């Protein structure tokens, strides 16, 4: 009896505090990504946390004199992102209108990410270590943007919170105010520490090459970029690899999908 009662309380708490929804966040595109996702946290909650986290990261970098230090590098990264952003409309209509922000952080870390809602950071270490061509850099940024379009962080945070609810921590125990705190902490974990799942990586790879192609960047550059990343991993494992694990068949998959979106690139080049 007691178990059933607890169960009812738990279920009520979950339903009351979180709007559980299963949705299709993106159009499937030429690459055909059509997995449905379940969320326990709203986009608004996640995006709000992302705005704060992004401001914090930029503020810290600025204080250390590491924010947008190289104007040429910043201009290059922003120019590439500016071509990719309109291409996001192929996957979701709202995305081109997001409050996109793009900054370069001076750091030896080989890293790049895009927080929910379009808050992008590229680390100078990635550019200085890999010496990417514009096409290659576009596929990295496209990959990161794809994670944001697919709301992978929101999905990961939802998953974490679901697990906490299951073990009785979280909404059932904490108040609603603490819930916001939890979302913020989870988002930081997801952005900086936790690896994306293989499924998320494959989706980001495929959507990333389509974004690049639509923006007029050679999608095949994703393959050479990965080869450079792997080569570097031998001597000094890039930070990027800890959050973007390498599925065994990544290159093979990229070859197939770069080929599939190649006509989009040719069209965009005209
Ligand atoms: Zn990734």
Boltz pocket constraint, residues with backbone or C-beta under 6 A from the ligand:
constraints:
  - pocket:
      binder: B
      contacts: [[A, 143], [A, 147], [A, 196], [A, 200], [A, 201], [A, 204], [A, 243], [A, 244]]
      max_distance: 6.0
